[in-house]
C-alpha cells in the first residue's frame, strides 16, 4: 500500500469544535483542558489550538497576542545581537 492510499482522518465538524471550545471555556474550577479533551475524544493540543483560534475569531485576542501564549509572563525576549556590543 502506497502512502497516497492511506486514509486521511476527516477534520472535525465546525459545530463540534465550537461545542468543545464552549465546554472548555465554561469548565468548573479544577477541571483541566486535558480532562475536557479526553471527554470529547480529542487530543489536548488540538483543543488548545481550537481555543486559541476561537479567541482570535471572537476578537478576544489578536493574532499578535496569540503568539504570546508560548511565552512565560514577565519574561522579556532577548536577541543575541543585543549583547554583542557589551
Buried (B, 14 or more C-beta within 10 A) or exposed (E): EEEEEEEEEEEBEEEEBEEBBEBBEEBEEEEEBEEBBEEBEBEBEBBBEBBBBBBEEEEEBEEEEBEEEEEEEEEEEEEEEEEEEE
